[in-house]
Amino acid sequence: MTDTLTKIKQVANNPQSRWLEEATERQQNKSWQKRSFQIAVFILQELKMQKKRNGMTQKILAEKMGVSPQYVNKLLKGKENLTLETISKLEEVLNISLIEVTKSSSLTTVENNKIPEFI
C-alpha cells in the first residue's frame, strides 16, 4: 500500500508535460529544421562515400572541424540550426558545397563602385 501511495505522489508531483511548448517550437522552427535535415542527409551520404575513399568518420569530421563528436551527431540528425561558420567548416573539411550564392546585377554594381538604387 505504501509503495502504491508513494508512486501516486511521485506522478502527482511531476511537472506538467511540455508537449504544447515543444509542438509550438517545432512549428516556429519548421523552415530551418527542414533545410537542416536536408543538409544532414546530404552530409551523411557524403560521409558514407568518403569513408570508403579516405576513411572519413564522424569522429574525424568533428576533430577536423574543431567541434565535439556529440555536436557532429546533432548536426547529422538535423537537430541543429546551422550557422554560416559551421556550414563553411563542413564545406571545407568535406570539400563540398552546401550553399551557393548567385551573383545579382546589384552585386555587380557594388563591385564596380557604384551605389545600387533601391526601390
N, C-alpha and C positions, 0 to 999 in steps of 0.2 A: 504494500500500500504506500509506504514511504517513497519507494522508488518511482512509482507512478505519479505521485504528487510532485516530486522533485522534477520529473520530466515535464509535467504540465506547467509548472512555474518557469522552467527554462524556456519553453516555447512562448509563453505569455510575455516574458521579459525581453525576447529577441526584438531587435529593431524592425520596423516595418520594411517590407520589400522595396527595393529601389527600381522595380521594373518600369514604372512610369517615367522616372527620370532617365533611365537608360534608353528607353524607347524614344524619348524626346531627343536625346543626344544623338542617337543613330539617325533620326530624321534630319536633324540640323546638319550633320556631317556627311550626309549621303553622297554628295557630289565628290568630295575629296576621297572618301573611302572607296568609292567605285574605281576611281582612277588609280588610287594606291594599290588596290587589289590587282588591277590590270598590269601595273608595273611589277608587282610581286611575282605574278605568273611569268612575265617576260624574263625577269631576273632568274627565277628558278629554272626555266628552260635553258638559259644561257649558262648557268652554273652546271647543269647536267652535261651540256656539251663540252664545257671547259674542263670538267673533271676527267673526262675521257682523254682530252688533249694534253692537259698540263697539271692534272691533279688538284685543281681548284676546289676547295670545300668552303662551307660556311665559316669555319674557324679561320681559315687562311684569309678569306674575304674580310672578316672582322679585323684581323691583325693588320692587313694592308690599308684598311680604311681608318684605323686608329680608334675603333669602337669595340664594345664588348660583343661576344658571341650572342648574348641574350638580345642585344639591340638588333643585330642582324636577323635573329629569329623573328622578332616583332615585324621588321621590315618585310620579311618573306611571307608573313601571314597576312600582310596588307592591313595591319592594325596601326600603322604609324603614319602620321601626317608628315610626308617627306619635305624637307627643306631644300632649297636650291643647293646648299652646301652638301647635303647628303647625296642628292642626285648627281652632283658634279663628282663626288668621290666614287660613287658607283660606276659612273661612266668611265672615269679614269682607270680604276682598278680592273674593270671587266673589258675595257676597250670597246664600249658600246655607246649608242646614242639613245637617250631616253626622251629628251626634249629637243625639238628643233624650232628655232626662231627664224621666221621668214623675214626677208628684207622688204620693207614697205617703201613707198615713194617718199613719205615724210622722213624716214630714216636717211634716205639718200640726200635729201635736202639738208638735214642736220650735218651730215658728213661733209657737205660742200660749204659749210659755214654760213648757211642761210637759215634764218629762223622760219620754221613752218608756220603756216596760217591755220588757226583753229576756228572752226565754225561754232 
